[in-house]
Amino acid sequence: MRTVTYFFIFLNLSLAVFEEPAVYPLPFLVTSLIEVLCLLVFFGRLTHFAKVTLRNVFWKDTKNICIMVAILLSLTDLAIYGVLRMYNMRSIRWSRIVRPIFLINFAESRQIRRAFRSIRNTLPEITYVFLLFMFSLLMFSLMALKLFGERNLQTAEGLPYFKNYLEIVFDLYVLVTTANSPDVMMPAFDFSSWYALFFIAFVIVNTYIFMSLFLAVVYNNYKKHLKVMFGGVNCD
């Protein structure tokens, strides 16, 4: 039963690859029939739990309630989407976001729930590091606006360079991943090579220092909560 449950959970999650907008599109009738089959299996598994569990225990378990709500939401969304599709009206399958609930809340997924619970307990403790990172990003963006915004610089496409504060925040956020490096700094570098120091300082502070600090805090807190959950067992 565990293998069958995991198979249909995987099948249900993989439907996102074949539904619109899809990587490998399949007809709506095919994907909807597969989804209904998966939901029927989940409902059958839930019914089995109800048969072998005391009624008051079953209804007090939030995992069972979550699965039941997810099944109802998925069926409702599927029906609405199908009706709108019949009338050639564009819609969005908003119930896709509830599909991971099946992976987390079934009884067979105890280890996944433990990992998920550790991640959830870790989030409040990394908030301070994240806020510091966001403060640094916003301050560097403000400095970039003051440094480059009044110099009428343009990008290679002829667009204004670092004129809008929110666009600067986004560009520098992408620079943390180095995905737009060195393109984002070239208009300023062409104007004066000294402006490269600003971007070097930004990368050192945010990419190398804050990202390393962020990773260390996440890892240490996750490991701490995992040790507590497993009763002090060494999780290294």
N, C-alpha and C positions, 0 to 999 in steps of 0.2 A: 504493500500500500504506500509505503514511503517513496519507493521508486516511481510508482504511477503518479503520485501527487507532485513530485518534483518535475516529472516529464510534462505534465499539463501546465504547471506554473511556468516552466521554460517556454512552452509553446505559446502560452498567453502573452508573455513578455515579448517574445520574438515577433508577434503580429505587428509591432510598430515598424518593422522593416518592410512589411508588405502592404500597409494601409497608407492612404493618401495623407500627406505627401510621402511617397514611398521610394525606397532605393530600388526595390524589385516589385513593382506594383502587381497586385492580384485583383481580380474582380471583387466588388464589394460583397456579393453573395457568398463567395468562398471564405473571405476573412470573417464575415459575420457568423457563418455557420460554425467555423472553428472556434470563435469566441463563445458562442452559445454552448458548444460542446464542453469547453473548458469550464464555463460557469456551472454547467450541470454536474460536472465531476466535483467541483468545489462544494456545491450544495449537497451532493451525496456524501461527501466526506464530512461535512458539517452535521448532516443528519445522523451519520454513524456516531459521531462524538456525542450527540444528544441522546442516542439510545444507550450508550454505555456509561453515561455520566448522570449523576443526580441532577434533577431539574434545577434546584436552587443553585447548585454549583455551576452548572452550564451557563445560566443567565447572569451570574455574577462575574464570569470571566470576560474581560473586555476584549480579549482576542477573538472570541466567537462573535461578539457584537460587531467588531470591526469587519470581520469577514462577511457577515450578513449584510451590513450596510454597503460594503464594496460591491457585493453581488447585485444588490438592488440598484445602486447607482449606475453600474455598468449596463444592466439591462435597460434601464430608463434612458440612458444616453444613446444606446444602440437603437432603441425604438424611435426616439426623436430624430436621430441622424438619418435613419432609413426613410421616415416619412418626409423629411425635408428634401432628401435626395430624390424622392419620387416627383416632387414638385420643382425640381431643378433649382433648389435654393441652397446656397453655400452655407456650410456649417462646420463646426470644429468638434472633434471627439475629445471633449474635456475629461472624460472618465479614464483616459489613459494614465493619468497621474496617480490613480488609486490602485493600479495593477501591482506595484511592489508590496502592497499590503498583504497580498496572498503569500508572497515569499516570506514575509516577516512573521505573520500571525498564526500560521498553522503550527500544530504541536510538534511536527517533525523538525521545525526550524529553530530549535532551542539555541543552538550555537550562534545562528545568525542574530537572534534577538539579544543574546549576550553581547555580541560585538556592537550591535546597534545601540544598546543601552550604554555601553562604555563610551561610544562616540557622543551620545546625547549628554552624558555626564561631563564630558570633556569640554563641550562647547562653552559653558559659562566661564570656565577658567582661562580660555584663550581670548575672551572678549577684550581684555585690557590690551593685549598685544595687537589685536586687530585694530582697536581704536587708535593706538599709537601709530600704527602703519598708515591708517587713513588720515590722521593729522599730518603726518609727514608728507603724504601725497598731496593733500590740499595746500600745504604751505609751499611746497615746491611748485605746484601749479600756479599759485599766486605770484611767486617770484618769476616764473616764466612769462606770465602775463605782463608784468612790469618791465621785464628785460626786453622782450621781443614784440610786445603788442603795439608799441608806438613807433616801430621802425619800418612799417609798411613792407614787411617781407612777404614773399610768396612761395608756395610750394612748387614742385616741378610741374604740377597740373595747372598752375596759375591761380590757385585759390589763396585767400588770405591765410597767413601763417600765425598761429597762436593769438587769434583775436578774440575768440569766445572762451570764457573760463571753463565751461562744462566740457567743451571739446578738448581743451588742454588737459583736464583731469583724465579724460578717457585715453588720450594719446599717451600720457605718462603712465597710466595704469597698464596699458599694453606694453610700454617700454620695460616695466618690471619683469615681464616674461622675455624681453629682448626680441619679441617677434617683429617689431618695426624698427629695430636698430640695424644700421645707422641712419635709415631714411628720415626718421623724425627729426634728427638734428642737423641735416645737411643744409637747409636754408639758413640757419643761424651760423653754421660753420663757414658757409660761403661768404657771409657778411663779415665775420671775424673769427679767426681760428681760436681766439681766447674763450669763445662761448662754449667750446667743447668741454671746458672745465665744469660747467654747470651740469651737463649730462653725465659726465664721469662721476661727479659727486652724487648725483641722483642714483645712479646704478649701484655705487658702492653702498650707500646708506640703505636703499630700499630692496635691491635685489640680493646683495650679499649679506648684509647685516640683518635686516628685518625678516627676510624669507628664511634664513638659517635659524633665527630666534623663534620664528613662528613654527617651524618644523620641530625644533627641540621641545617647545612647550607642548605641542600636540602629542608628540611621541611619549614624553615623560608622563603626562597626565593620563593618556590612554593606557599606558602600561600600569600605572598606579591603580586605576579603576578596574582593570582586568585582573590584577592580583587580588584586590579586595573581593571581586566577584567569585574568584575561584578559591577563596579561602586561604590566601597567602602563598599559593603555589608559585614557584618561580616561572615567570612568563618570558624570560629572555630567550 
